[in-house]
């Protein structure tokens, strides 16, 4: 792997290169991550495929937080780069489809109303296939997490989702994969919150916040602070909730996470629901 510069090309370790791209992606520096990927000169088809996959992952997260619409094309490019198939690319496609089906008339909508039943059934089947075909326990945990998200947010079956989230948490903690554990804790905490178990929700959401921050996920940590603001409001600390949400708006706007900024702004206007948003924000 080499990188293009004004002085020609410079050799770079593939592992270090993709680690840098990952850190930029998690930090919300999506455009910088994509520019770095575009500057790379692959030394063969395998490196080209890894670049295409990484670009698709960056675009997917930018679409979610910033409201752009580039992931579909990037994922198609990655699928072409892996003509024999690739589990990670297939999982990106699943994540993209999950997020696309959440949007109904431009708004995030939980439950099956207003959604095509056949598309939802196909999404659930694909998640099960990826779970069964996962090459390792961490990936199986990620597939389990999405089985929970799909069951919870598209089929409104929170009770069945709990076991999937719990399986994801076990995989994240044993892997270890702190981002997977964070996602599972976030959604298990959401179920605690909905059941009125605020102390348990607070414990899980605080743990999730720390895990995400430890991995450098800036928009994800801001999103996690938003559910903490929800909990503060629900437990009577309106001043604390508003102070936290105000800072979330400021930070989210600064990094271009416009969708997250809009959610926090809605919360400040008391237009947001008192349940945490049904989102994927690792």
N, C-alpha and C positions, 0 to 999 in steps of 0.2 A: 504494500500500500504506500502510495506517495501523495503528497499534497502540492497543488500548484501554487506558485507565488510569483512575484515580479522577477525573481531571480531564477526561475526554472521550477524544478520539482525537488521536494525534500522527502526522504524516506521517513516513515513513521510506523510505530508498532500498531498493528490492527487492534489489539486489545485496548491500548491506551486511547486510540482514536475513537473507538465506539464507546468507551467509558466517558470520554469528554462530551460526546454527542448526548449521551444519556443524562449527564449532569446538566447540560444546557436545557434539554427538554424538560427535566423535572423542575428546573428553576423558572420555567416560563419564558426562556429565551429561544422561542421557537424559530424565529427568522434567522438568528445567528446559528442555530443548530443546522438548519437547512442549507445555509451558505457554506458551512463547513463540509457538509456531505457533498454539496455540488463541487467543492474544490478538490475532492478526493479523486485520484486516478487509480481505478482498480487494476490489480495485476492479474485478473482472470475472472471467469464467470462467477466463481464463488464469492469473491469480494464484491463484484457488481451486485449480486443478489442481496448480500448483507446491507449494502448501502441503500438499495431500494426498500428493503424491509424497515430499516431504521427511519428513512424518510417518511414512510407511511405511518409509523408510530408517532413521529413528531407531528405530522399533519392532523392525525386523529385527535391528539390532545389539544392542539391549537384550535381546531374546530369546536371542541367542547367548551373550552374556556373563553375563547375570543370570538366565537360566532362566525368563523370563516367557513368555507365550504370547499376544501381541497382534498380531503382524505380519500374520497371515493376513487379519484383518479390515481392517487398515489398507491392505494391498495391494489388496484388493477395492475399497475406497473409491477408491483412486487409479486403478484400472482404469476405474471408472465416471466419474471426472473427465476421463478421456481417451477419449471414446467412439470416436475414430478410431484409437486405439492410440498407444503411446509406447514407444520402444525402452528407455528407462531404467526404466520401470515393468515392462516385460516381463522385463528383466534382474533386477529385484528379485524377481519371481515365480520365476525360475529359481534364484536364490540361496536363496530360502525352500524350494523343493522339494528342492534339493540337501541342505540342512541337515536337513530333515525325514526324508529317506530315509537319512541317516547314523545316525539313532537307531533302534536295534532293541532293544525291551524296555527302553527308557530309557537305554541305553548307546550311546556312539559306537562304530560298528563299521565297520572297513575291509573292502573286498571285497564280493562279491555274495551271500555266504551269508546266508540269512534275509531277503532282499529280493525284491520282486516284479520278475521279469525284464522284464515289459512296461513297468513304471514307469521302470526304469533305461534301457531303450531309448528311451522317449519323452523322458526328460531329456536324453540324449545328442543326439537329433535336434534338440531345441529349442536346445541350445547351439550346434549347427552352424548352425542357421537364424539365430540372433542374430549369430554371427560373420560370416556372409555378408551380412547386412543392416545391419551396423554403420555408422552415419553418419560415423565418422571413425576414424583409426588407434588412438587411445587406447581407444575403446570396443571396437574389434576386438581390441585387446590384452587387455582385460578378459574378453571372450568366450573368447579363446584360453586365458587362465588357467583359466577354469572348464571348458573342454574338458580341460585337464590334470587338474584336481581330480576331475572325474567319471571320467575314464579311470583315474586313479591310485587313488582312494579308493572308487569303487563297482565298478570292473571289475578292480582289482588288476593293472593293466597299467602299471607304473611306467616301463617302457622307452618306451612310446608317449607317455606324459605329458611326457617330457623336452622334446620338440620344442615342445609347446604352452607350457610354462613359459618356454622360451628365447624364443619369439615374444613372449610377454607382457613379458619383460624388455626386449627391444628396443623395444617400443612405449612402455614406461614411461620408458626412458632418453631416447628421442627426442621424446616428447610435449611437454614432460616431464610425467610423473605419478609423483611419488615414492612414492605409496601402491601403485600398480601395480608399480613396480620392487621395492618392499619385499616384496610378496606373492610375486612371482616368485623373488626371492632366497631368501626363507624356504623355499620348497618345493624349489628346486634345491639349497639347502643340506641339506635333509632327505634328498634322494637321495644327496648326497655322504656324509652321516652313515651312511646305511644301507649304503653301499658300503665303509665304513671309511676314507674319505678325510677324516679329521678336520680337517686343516689347511685344506683348501678349504672344508669346512663352516663352520669358525670364521670364515674371512674373509667368506663370504657372509652368515652370520648376524649378524656384527658390522655389516656394511654395512646389512643390513635393519633392525637395531635403530636405527641412527643415522637412517636415512630416516624411519622411523615416528615417532621422537621429534621430528624436525624438523617434522613435520606435526601434532604435538600429540596423537597417538593414545595416550592413557594405557593403556587396557586392552590395546591391541595391542602396545605396548612391553613391558608386563608379560608378556604371552604370549610375546613374543620372548625375554625374559630366561629364561623357563622352559626353552626349548630350549637356551639357553646353559648352564643348570644341568644338563640332560641330558648335554650334551657334557662338562662338567666332571666329572661322575660317570664317564662312559665313559673319560676319559683319566686317571683316578686321583685327581682332586681332590675327594674326597668331602666334605671340610670346606667347601670353597668352594661346592660344589653345594648343600649343606644351608643354608649361610648365605644364599645367593641365594634359594633357594626359600622360606625363612622370611620374608624381606622381601616376596616376591611374595604370599604368603598375607596378610600384614598389609595391604599396599596394596590387594589385590583385595577383601578384606573391607571396607575403608574406603570404597571407591567402589561397593560393591554388586555387584561382578562375581563372583557366588557360584559360577558354574560354573568359572571360572578358579581361584578359591580352592580349590575341591574338587580340581581337577587337581593343584595345587601341594601340597595336603595329602596326596594320594595318593602323590605323588612322595616326600615326606618319609617316608611310611610304607613306602616301597619297594614300593608296590602299583602304581605307574604303569609303563607300558611304557617301554623305553629308546629308543623312537622317538618323534619329536615328534607331537603330536596332529594328526589330519587335520581341520583347521579353516579357516574363513574368518574372519579377524579384522582386516580393514582398518579 
